[in-house]
Amino acid sequence: MDIEDPIKTTVEEIGKILKIENVIGNVIETDDKVLIPVTKMGMGFGAGMGEGKGPESQGSGMGAGAGGAAGMEPIAMIAVFKGVPGPEGVKLLTLSKNPIAQALSEIGSAAMEMMKEKGMMKEKWMKKHSKEKKKEI
């Protein structure tokens, strides 16, 4: 008996469940926005094999086994608002209060603020330098 057989079977069966459509979910599109689901996923499996000798009348034996599990939890939705340019058009909507979801939300908010600030800084720089060029002329 080969230990790879039960492992291969277990991984193949888990793989059937964990298709990208099941993990990510379908994008939801409405007239004014696109919603993209964000999901937390975990997976684990184990396998073992053994052999041994019993009393002479029973001979020797061997066995192998494998098991696995997978779980998914929706934690957020990314909302992209149509017709709203820049970072203002993207929001992260937290669906649960677990630490990962909260961290994602905070990172998303911080990233949006940074992009907003960068855009404002770029606008100020452009205005300043366009005025300097006009002075030179």
N, C-alpha and C positions, 0 to 999 in steps of 0.2 A: 504494500500500500504506500502511496506517495502522499506526503503532507500537502503538496501543492494543489491536489485535486479539490479538497474541501475549501481551501482558501480561494482558489480561482472561482469556484461556484458561488461562494458568498459574495465576493467582490462583483461578479457579473450581475447577481440579483440586486445588490444595492445600487449598482450603476443603472439598472433599468428604472429605478425609482427616482434617482437624482439627475433627471434630465434638466437641462437649462430652463425649460418652460416651467417646470415644477419648482425650481429653486428661486428663480428671479420673478416669475409671474409674467403675465401679459401686460404690456404697456397700455394704459387707458388714455384714449384721446377724446377730448370734447371740443366744442367750438372755440373755447378760449384758453385751454391748457392741455398739457400732456402730463400724465402722472406715471412715474416710474417707481415700482415697488423695490424696496431694499429689504433683504431677508438675511437673518443669521442662520447659519447651517452648521451642524456638527455631525460627525460620523465616527464610528469606531468598530473595530472587529478584532476577534481573537481566534486562534486556532491551536490545536494540540494533537499530539499523536503519542501512542504508547504501545509497547509490546511486552509480553512477559510469558513466563512458563508457569503452568499450573501443575497439579499432580499428574503423574505419568498417564493416567487414564484420560485426562482432559487434553493433553498436548499443550501447545503454545497458542497464544492469541495475540491479536493486535487490533488497534482501533484508532480512528482519527475523527476529529470533529471540528467544526468551525461555526461561528455565529457572528452576527453583526447587527447594528442598528444605525438609524439615521434620524435626525430630527431637524425641523425647520420652524422658524418663528419670524413672522413679519415684524420689522422694527421701525420702518420709516417709509415715507413716500417722498420722492423728489417731484416737486411741481414746477413745471416750466410753463410760464405764462406767455401765450402767443401775443406778439405785438408789443411786448415790454422788453426793450433792449437792455443789455448789460446785466449786472448782478441783481438788479431789482426784479428782474423777470424770473429768478430762480429762488425757490424756497424749499427748505427741508422740513417736512412735517413728521414729527416723532409720533410713533404709534404706541410705544410702550415706555415704561419708566425704568428699564434696566440700565445699568451703567454704560453698556456699549451704545445703546440708543442715545443716551444723554451726551456721551462723548462725541458721537457723530453729529448731533445737533449743534453742539458748541463749536466743533471744528468747522461745520458748514457755515454757521453764522460768522465766525471769525474770518473765514476765507472770503465771504461776501463783503464784509467790511473792508478787508485789505484791498479787494478788487475795486471797491467804490473809491477808497482813498487814492489808489494808484491812478484811477481815471481822473479824479479831481486834480491830482498833482500834475498829471499830463496836460490837462486843460490849462492850468495856471502857467505851466512852462511854455505851452504853445502861445498863450496870450502875451506873456512877457517877451518872448523872443520875436513875436510878430511885431510888437511895438518897437523893439530895438531896431529891427530891420527897416521899419518906416522912418525912424529918426535918421538912419544912415542915408536914406534916399533923399 
